[in-house]
Amino acid sequence: MTLNCVVVDDSAIQRLSIVKLIENHPSLNLIAEYNSALETKNGLNTHKVDLIFLDIEMPVLNGFELLDVLNNKPQIIFVTGKTEYAFKAFNYDATDYLHKPITKERFNTAVDKAVEQHKLKLDFNETEGEHIFVKSNLKKRKVYIKDIKWIEALGDYVKLVTEETSLVVLSTMKAFEAELPEGKFLRIHKSYIVNLDKIDRFNSKNVEVGSYEIPLSRNKKTQLVDALNNI
C-alpha cells in the first residue's frame, strides 16, 4: 500500500530533509511540496492526497488555519520545531507529531501509523454496511451510515445522532458533510444535516425523524422534495 503525500513547510531546507525521508520510504509517493499554506490549499484541489507532512508556523496562514479551511482533510503528520503545539495538534486528529530534527526511525514510526489508519479507512465490510470513522472522547469510533439519524452543529463541534447514541466530534458542518455519501444526506438548515432515509414526514417548517422535529429552512424545501424523490 502506497500513500500519496505532500510536504508543506516555508523552509526549503526543512522540506528537503522530509522529501529525502519520503523518497526512501516504500509506502510513500511524493506528489508535491509547498512553501505556504495558501499554495497547499490550491494544490490540494488538483491532487488526490492521502497524507500531509505539515509545518505549523508559516506566514499569512499557519498549519492549523490551513486545516480549518480544508473541506476534505487527508491524514496529517505535523512537523515542527516547537513542542507546545502538541495538544492542539491532537485536537486536530493528527496521525502523529514530529519534532525537528527528525530521525529516520521516528519518521518511519509515524508513517507506519498513517499506513495503518489508511487501511482502517479502506476496510469496508459489505455485510456490515458502509461506515465512517469519527473521533469522539479521544477514541476512534466506527459509525455505520445507515444508523446515522442527523448531524447537529455545536459551535466548533458537531453532534452525530445515531440509532443508539450521540457522539460529539470536533468538526465543522461543511467538513463533516463532505465525509458523508452523496445523495443520502441533505443539509436542511444551517445547523442540521439529516439522513434522508430517516425522515418520517415534513411540512414547510420542520422535518420529523421519529419523535424529533428538525427545523427546515424555507429555501431548502424544494431541494428536500427533489432529494426524497431521488432516493
Backbone torsions as a table, in degrees:
resi	resn	phi	psi	omega
1	MET	NA	132.3	-178.7
2	THR	-121.7	132.3	178.9
3	LEU	-100.4	129.2	172.7
4	ASN	-77.7	128.1	-173.9
5	CYS	-135.5	161.7	173.8
6	VAL	-132.6	158.8	176.9
7	VAL	-116.3	131.3	-179.8
8	VAL	-125.2	113.0	179.7
9	ASP	-161.9	136.0	-180.0
10	ASP	-77.7	-7.9	177.5
11	SER	-98.1	120.3	-180.0
12	ALA	-63.1	-36.5	-179.7
13	ILE	-66.1	-43.5	179.6
14	GLN	-66.9	-38.7	177.1
15	ARG	-61.4	-42.8	-178.6
16	LEU	-61.1	-40.6	-178.9
17	SER	-65.3	-38.4	178.0
18	ILE	-71.1	-42.0	179.7
19	VAL	-57.5	-41.5	179.6
20	LYS	-62.6	-41.2	178.1
21	LEU	-65.9	-39.0	179.4
22	ILE	-64.9	-45.9	-176.5
23	GLU	-64.8	-21.7	179.2
24	ASN	-96.9	5.9	-179.7
25	HIS	-107.6	125.2	-175.4
26	PRO	-68.2	-17.3	-177.3
27	SER	-96.8	5.6	-176.9
28	LEU	-122.1	140.8	175.6
29	ASN	-126.7	112.0	-177.0
30	LEU	-75.3	119.3	179.2
31	ILE	-90.1	-43.7	-177.1
32	ALA	-165.0	164.8	170.8
33	GLU	-130.3	141.0	-175.2
34	TYR	-128.1	148.4	-179.0
35	ASN	-102.9	4.5	177.5
36	SER	-155.3	159.6	178.3
37	ALA	-68.0	-37.4	179.7
38	LEU	-63.5	-42.3	177.1
39	GLU	-62.8	-37.8	179.3
40	THR	-64.8	-45.4	-179.4
41	LYS	-56.0	-43.4	178.8
42	ASN	-69.2	-39.6	-178.2
43	GLY	-66.5	-34.2	-178.4
44	LEU	-70.2	-14.5	176.3
45	ASN	-74.5	-17.3	-177.0
46	THR	-114.6	-8.2	-178.2
47	HIS	-124.3	141.9	172.0
48	LYS	-86.2	115.6	-174.6
49	VAL	-122.0	133.0	178.7
50	ASP	-96.1	-24.6	-171.2
51	LEU	-150.6	136.0	175.6
52	ILE	-118.7	127.9	168.5
53	PHE	-91.8	109.1	-164.3
54	LEU	-120.3	122.8	170.7
55	ASP	-75.2	156.1	-179.2
56	ILE	-100.2	-52.2	-176.0
57	GLU	-84.8	102.5	177.8
58	MET	-138.0	152.0	-178.7
59	PRO	-69.3	156.3	177.4
60	VAL	70.4	-62.8	-178.3
61	LEU	-133.4	119.6	-179.4
62	ASN	-85.4	178.7	-175.4
63	GLY	-60.9	-42.1	179.0
64	PHE	-65.0	-41.6	-179.9
65	GLU	-65.6	-32.9	174.6
66	LEU	-61.4	-47.4	-179.1
67	LEU	-63.0	-31.7	-179.8
68	ASP	-64.3	-26.3	-176.0
69	VAL	-103.7	-0.8	178.1
70	LEU	-84.2	133.1	177.4
71	ASN	-78.1	-46.4	-179.8
72	ASN	-114.6	107.3	-175.4
73	LYS	-90.7	124.6	169.3
74	PRO	-72.2	179.6	171.4
75	GLN	-65.6	148.5	-178.0
76	ILE	-122.9	128.5	166.1
77	ILE	-115.5	109.7	179.1
78	PHE	-73.2	139.7	177.8
79	VAL	-128.7	111.3	-173.7
80	THR	-150.5	158.6	177.2
81	GLY	-89.5	-3.7	-176.9
82	LYS	-109.4	138.7	178.5
83	THR	-91.7	-17.5	-172.3
84	GLU	-71.5	-9.8	179.4
85	TYR	-90.3	0.2	-171.9
86	ALA	-59.1	-44.2	-177.5
87	PHE	-66.4	-42.4	178.6
88	LYS	-64.3	-37.1	177.7
89	ALA	-61.2	-37.9	178.7
90	PHE	-62.5	-38.8	178.5
91	ASN	-66.8	-20.6	176.4
92	TYR	-90.8	13.3	176.2
93	ASP	60.3	39.3	179.5
94	ALA	-67.2	142.1	176.2
95	THR	-68.9	-38.2	178.1
96	ASP	-162.0	171.1	-176.0
97	TYR	-137.1	108.7	-176.8
98	LEU	-102.9	130.9	-179.5
99	HIS	-100.9	126.0	179.2
100	LYS	-69.2	145.9	-7.2
101	PRO	-73.9	148.3	-172.3
102	ILE	-102.8	130.1	175.9
103	THR	-86.0	158.4	179.0
104	LYS	-61.9	-40.4	-178.8
105	GLU	-63.4	-44.5	-179.3
106	ARG	-68.0	-37.5	177.4
107	PHE	-62.0	-46.1	-178.6
108	ASN	-63.9	-35.7	177.5
109	THR	-62.8	-43.0	179.3
110	ALA	-64.4	-42.1	179.4
111	VAL	-64.9	-39.6	177.3
112	ASP	-57.8	-41.3	177.4
113	LYS	-61.7	-43.1	-178.7
114	ALA	-64.5	-40.5	179.1
115	VAL	-64.2	-42.2	179.9
116	GLU	-65.2	-40.9	179.0
117	GLN	-66.9	-35.1	178.3
118	HIS	-66.3	-40.9	177.1
119	LYS	-62.3	-40.5	-179.9
120	LEU	-61.7	-41.1	-179.4
121	LYS	-66.5	-35.4	-178.2
122	LEU	-84.0	-6.3	-178.0
123	ASP	-72.9	93.3	-178.4
124	PHE	-109.7	121.0	-179.4
125	ASN	-112.4	107.6	-173.6
126	GLU	-65.3	-25.3	179.7
127	THR	-71.8	-25.3	178.5
128	GLU	-93.3	-29.1	179.7
129	GLY	107.2	166.1	-179.2
130	GLU	-64.7	142.1	-176.1
131	HIS	-149.0	166.1	172.5
132	ILE	-128.7	164.5	174.4
133	PHE	-112.9	132.3	177.6
134	VAL	-126.5	156.9	178.8
135	LYS	-107.8	116.9	-178.9
136	SER	-139.6	133.4	-177.9
137	ASN	53.7	42.6	174.9
138	LEU	67.7	15.1	179.7
139	LYS	-127.5	145.7	172.2
140	LYS	-79.3	130.4	-179.0
141	ARG	-128.3	136.5	176.0
142	LYS	-87.0	129.0	179.5
143	VAL	-125.8	125.5	179.1
144	TYR	-81.2	135.2	-177.2
145	ILE	-56.1	-41.8	-176.6
146	LYS	-65.2	-19.9	-178.1
147	ASP	-89.9	-13.6	-178.3
148	ILE	-74.2	129.2	178.1
149	LYS	-96.5	-52.6	175.3
150	TRP	-158.9	168.2	177.5
151	ILE	-124.5	134.1	-174.9
152	GLU	-124.5	136.0	180.0
153	ALA	-73.5	135.4	176.4
154	LEU	-136.5	69.8	-179.0
155	GLY	64.9	-118.7	178.9
156	ASP	-82.7	2.0	-178.4
157	TYR	-123.2	169.3	168.7
158	VAL	-127.9	149.3	174.9
159	LYS	-103.4	121.4	-179.5
160	LEU	-98.9	114.5	-176.7
161	VAL	-103.2	122.4	-179.5
162	THR	-116.7	-178.0	179.2
163	GLU	-62.7	-30.6	-172.9
164	GLU	-104.7	-30.2	-170.5
165	THR	-157.8	-173.8	170.8
166	SER	-133.9	143.3	-177.2
167	LEU	-126.1	139.6	176.1
168	VAL	-101.8	124.6	-172.8
169	VAL	-125.8	136.5	176.2
170	LEU	-73.7	105.6	-177.7
171	SER	-172.1	156.7	168.4
172	THR	-87.4	160.1	177.2
173	MET	-62.1	-41.0	-178.4
174	LYS	-62.5	-43.7	-179.9
175	ALA	-67.3	-40.5	-178.8
176	PHE	-69.7	-37.1	178.6
177	GLU	-59.6	-35.6	-179.8
178	ALA	-68.1	-21.2	179.6
179	GLU	-81.4	-15.5	-174.7
180	LEU	-87.5	148.7	-179.9
181	PRO	-64.7	136.9	-177.4
182	GLU	-66.5	139.5	176.2
183	GLY	88.7	-7.0	-178.6
184	LYS	-106.8	-18.2	-178.3
185	PHE	-130.4	154.2	177.2
186	LEU	-143.0	135.0	174.2
187	ARG	-82.6	106.4	-173.8
188	ILE	-97.4	-4.6	-177.3
189	HIS	-161.1	157.4	-178.4
190	LYS	-59.3	-23.0	-176.9
191	SER	-111.4	5.9	-175.8
192	TYR	-141.7	135.2	167.5
193	ILE	-119.0	132.7	-175.5
194	VAL	-121.7	145.1	173.4
195	ASN	-75.3	117.7	-175.2
196	LEU	-60.1	-31.5	-179.4
197	ASP	-70.2	-17.5	-176.1
198	LYS	-94.1	-5.3	-177.3
199	ILE	-75.2	124.3	178.0
200	ASP	-91.0	-39.7	178.5
201	ARG	-164.4	166.4	177.9
202	PHE	-155.7	159.5	173.0
203	ASN	-133.4	-162.3	-176.1
204	SER	-72.4	-13.3	-175.8
205	LYS	-117.9	-28.4	-173.1
206	ASN	-138.5	157.4	170.0
207	VAL	-116.2	133.7	-179.1
208	GLU	-104.1	125.2	173.3
209	VAL	-119.3	102.1	-172.4
210	GLY	63.8	-127.8	179.8
211	SER	-93.5	3.2	-175.3
212	TYR	-98.3	133.4	176.6
213	GLU	-102.1	126.0	-179.6
214	ILE	-111.6	130.5	-178.7
215	PRO	-63.6	139.5	179.3
216	LEU	-114.2	120.4	177.2
217	SER	-65.9	142.4	-177.0
218	ARG	-58.6	-37.5	-177.1
219	ASN	-80.7	1.6	179.9
220	LYS	-103.9	-7.7	-174.1
221	LYS	-63.1	-46.5	179.4
222	THR	-61.9	-41.8	178.2
223	GLN	-63.9	-37.0	178.6
224	LEU	-65.4	-46.2	178.8
225	VAL	-58.9	-44.9	178.7
226	ASP	-62.2	-42.7	-178.7
227	ALA	-64.5	-41.5	-180.0
228	LEU	-67.7	-32.7	178.3
229	ASN	-71.3	-19.8	-176.9
230	ASN	-101.5	4.4	178.8
231	ILE	-66.5	NA	NA
